[in-house]
Structures are given as structure tokens and as C-alpha cells.
Amino acid sequence: MRLIFFFRQVALAWGIKRGTPVLPKAVSENHIKENLESLHVKLDEDDMKAIENIGIHHRYLTQTWMYKPDEIPEKHWDDED
């Protein structure tokens, strides 16, 4: 039986399962509780592959602050357009 979760809970669970740092922003008690529910999302290998194959990359922060002005790379992802 598959449970239904919000997309943000699946995204948090995916990041956690990948072992990447996940820093969700939540201020309200309700959103904090919803974020914690992502710990109950169980993603199998097919789920992980399906999410990884979505093919959309979006960076909210370019993180160019960590580079010297003359060392900013053109791409942050290997396959970024």
C-alpha cells in the first residue's frame, strides 16, 4: 500500500536518502510537523531512479559567494545548460 505525501515531503526524503544535506525552511508549527513527516516516506530504488530521471535542475542560490570573482565557474552541475 502506498501512502500519499506532499511533494515537499518526498523531496526531503529523497535528499535524505541520497545522503545530501537537507535544510528545509519552516516557520509555522504545521510546516515543521509536515517536514518531520518526511522521515516516514519510504522510497524504494525505483522511486529514487524515477525522481533522479525527472531531468529538471533548478538552483535557487547560485552560491557564487564561495568563489573569488575571477574563479566563478560557468556551470555548477556537470550537465547544466
N, C-alpha and C positions, 0 to 999 in steps of 0.2 A: 504494500500500500504506500503510495506516495503522498506526502503531506504538502500543503500549499504554504509557501513563504513569500514574503515581499522580495522583489528583485534585489534590493539592497542587502537583505539578509543572505541571499545566495552569493552576491558579490563578496561580502565579508567572509563567508565560509570558504569560498574559492581562494581568496587571498591567504587565509589562514592555512588551508590545506597545502597550498603551494610553498608555505614557509616564508612568505614575504611579510614585512611589517605592515600592519593594517592599523590606521589611525582614524577611526570614524569620528565625525563631528556630531555631537548630540548635546543639546542643552536641556531639552524637556525630559522629564522623567519617563514619559511614554516612549520617546525615541531611544533613550538609553536602554529601556527594557526590550524594545524591539531589536536593538543591536545585540544585546546579550542572547536573544533567541537564536541568533545565527550560529551559536555554538551547538545547537540541536539539529542543524541542517547536515544531513548525511549525503555527501556527493560521492558516487562511485567513479570508476575510471572512465566510463562512457560519458558521464556528466562533465567531468573535468575536460575531456577531449572536446566535447561539444562547445563548452564555454571558450576554450582556447582557440577554437576554429571560427569564432564569430568574425574575426578579422578586422575589428574596429579598434583603433588605438586613439585614445584621447588623453592628452596631458593637460591638466588644469593648471599646473605650475611648471614652468619651463626649467626651473632650478638652475638658471644661468648664474645665480648668485654664487655658486660654488666654484666658478671658473674665473680666471683672470680675463680681463676684456679681450686680450689678443689670443686666448686659448679656448674660446667658446666653440664647441663642435657644432657642425651643421645638423647632425642627427643625434637623437638621444636613444633611439631604438635602432637596431641593425637594419630593419626593413622599413623604417619610417620614410614616408614620402615628403 
